Amino acid sequence: MSGGANRFIKVLLAAALVMLSACSLPSPTGDPVVHKLSVAGQPYLLRQLTAGTWTASAPGEASLVSSTSLNRAALLQAIEKISGCKVTDSDYSHQGAQLDAQVDCASHLKN
């Protein structure tokens, strides 16, 4: 192969790896799948803990979840979109480092 073709293949491979890294893939260890998203320019991680509980947290140790009403509403909307369920209750835990949301999947959202 020519040098240009090799470089093209490497670029394609790198692009494919970047795209795959943005996907939510099942964890080989059985840990909850992590959904990465950004709200108001801040990164957040969403996880399903149980059939009826989802969490939102900021990455990094000792990072707090913004408690503004707009941020809370955006995170709850993201949980509803990703889970396909309606959020019925929510509260902050771990001294503000996590937003917990209880969802009702029996009444799936109609988008």
N, C-alpha and C positions, 0 to 999 in steps of 0.2 A: 504494500500500500504506500501511497505517497504521503509525504509529511502533512499535506493539507487534508487528506482523507482521515488520517489518524487524529488530527486536531479536531475535525468535525465530529468524529465518533466520541471523542472525549467530552466535547461540549454537550452533545446529546445525552450522554450518560450522566453528566453532572446535572443537567436540567431535569432529567428523569428522577434522580435521587432527591433533588430539592422538592419536586412535586410530591413525591411519595412521603417525604418527611412532614408535609403539611396535612396528611391524611390521618384519620383516627383509626388505627389498626388495633385489633385485639392484642392484648398483652399476653406474651407467652407464659408469664408467671401467674396469670389469673387475676392480676390487679385490675381495678376498673379502667376502662378506656378513658383517656384524657382528651377532651376537646379543647383546642386552643383558640382563643378569640381575643379581639381588642375592643374595648369600650372606652370611648372618649380618649383614645390614644394610649390607654393603659392595657397591658396584657393580663389576661385572666385564664384560668384553667377550670373547666367544668367536668365534673365526674358524677356518675350515677353510683350511689352507695347501696341502695336497695331498690326494690320495685317502686317504692313510693318516695324516695328521698334522693335529691340531687344537691351537689355543693358547687359553689363558685369560690375560688381562692386566687390570690395574686401569687405569682411564682416567687420563689426565694424565701429564705428564712425571715421571720419577723415582719413580713409584708402584710399590711392591713388592706382590707377591701374598703374602697371608698364608700362611705355611708350616705352620700348625697342622695336625695330622692330620685334624681334623674339617673344616676348610676345604678341604684338599686332596681329601678324599673327596667332599665336596659338589660341588666343581668337576668332578671326574672323572665323577661321576654325571650332572651336567648335560651334559657332553660326550657321554656315552653316550646320553642321552635325545634331545638335539638331532640327533646324527649318526645314531642308530639302529644304531650299531656298538659293539663291545665294546672297551674300553680294554685294551691289552695291556702297555703300558709308559708311564712318564711320568717327567719330570725338570724341574727349574727351569733357565731360561736367562736371559741378559741380566742377570746379577747379581741374580737373584731377581725381576725385573720381569715374568717370563712363565713360565707353566706349560705345558710341551709334552706332548702325549699322542699316542702312536701307537695307532691303532685298527685292528681287524680287522673289515672290513665283510662278509667272506665268511660269518662266523657272526653274522648279525644277531641283535639282542636280541629275546627274546620277552617282550613286556610283558603 
